[in-house]
Amino acid sequence: MKAVILAGGLGTRLRPFTEVIPKPLLPIGEGEKAVIEVQIENLKKNGFYEIFIATNYKSKYIESFLGDGQQYGVNIYFSIEEKRLGTVGPLSLLKEHLNMPFLLINGDILTKANFNEIYNFALKFQDSPLTVVTKETLTPFRFGSVETDGDYLLNVEEKPDLKIEILAGIYIMKPSVFEYIPDNKPFDINELILLLLKKNQKITRYLLNEYWLDIGRYDDYSKAQEDFKRFLD
């Protein structure tokens, strides 16, 4: 099976770390492994042996660090954007290689997701070119929430958590999706989703229950360091 890791982001929210090291190479767990190494090992564990790395910012660092994938027991190929193409645009450069359903993952995601299970789930829906993986998150609310009836107060809940279902940065795509992705132009996942819906194309959703963390911000990167030992257990 094939997978694409998006590793071309600037990592502006993690500066000054990313001024020297591209975000996918940031160390996790006292320097034991880079984020992208954890992803590659999990992909291999789930049967993905052909992995394409879409790069832009500091691409040579990533290529030199990972090599051809031999040390991880997979085949790694690199696709370098000459200009920034967003979160879906880079796939247009790989179109000829992605002739079967494939997994796409953001390079700043740390997760224990069962990629093989997600892949097989997506294959059951022949009428859907795209499966999005979602995750329920709890966001603290800064204010007390009130329940009212006209001019009367019925109840108050002090600073409730808001449950929101978000895109988890993991997708399964079928080759037919390329009909909707422009060649070598900036194009993001939200644009693709809205275009597919506009064209009355079905999009399937897989709700992720396993551990998941986006390390795009400093606070989340710090949390990843704390979680890493438990993550490996």
C-alpha positions, 0 to 999 in steps of 0.5 A: 500500500502507498502513503503520502506524508506532507512535510513541506510546511514552514512550521511558523508556529513552532519558531524558533525551533523550525528556523533550524530544523524542519517541523517533521524532523523535530525530536520526540522523547528526549531526541530518540526519534523525529516525528516523521520517523514515528509516522513511517514506523507506524505506516510500515506496521500497518502495511504501507511500504511505499511512502512518498514525502512531499517537501518544500521548506528545508527539503534537503534536510529531510531527504538527507535524514531519511534516505531511501527508507532502507533503514526503516524497511520501506521505500521512500520517494521524495517530491519537491515543490518548486512553489508552495502548493498547499495541503492537496496541491502537492499530490498533483506532482505524484499523480502518475505514482498514485494509481491505487487508493492511498493514505495522505497524512500531515507531517505534524500528526502524532497518532496511534491510529490503525491505518490499515483499518482506516484504509479497509474502511474506505475501500468499502465505499466504492462511490466515495473518492475521499475518506476523511478521518475525524477526531472529537476534541474538547476545548475549554470555554472561558465563560459560564453558559446559561440556559434561559426561558424568556426573561428567566434564568433556568440554569448555569454551567460554569466554563463547560468544555466544548466538544468539536469534531475536527479534521484529523489530517489523515485521509484515504483518497482514490485515484478518481480524486485527481479529477478535482485537483488542479495541476501544480497549483495551490489547493487545500483540503478544505477546497477539495472537500467543498468542491466534491460536495458541490459536485454531489460526490460522496465523502466518507468519514472515519471517527478516530478513537485512538491517541491523536495529537497535532504538534503544530503549536509550541504547547502541543509539541511540549505535550507530545514530549510528555506523551511519548513514553505512553505513546510507545507503550 
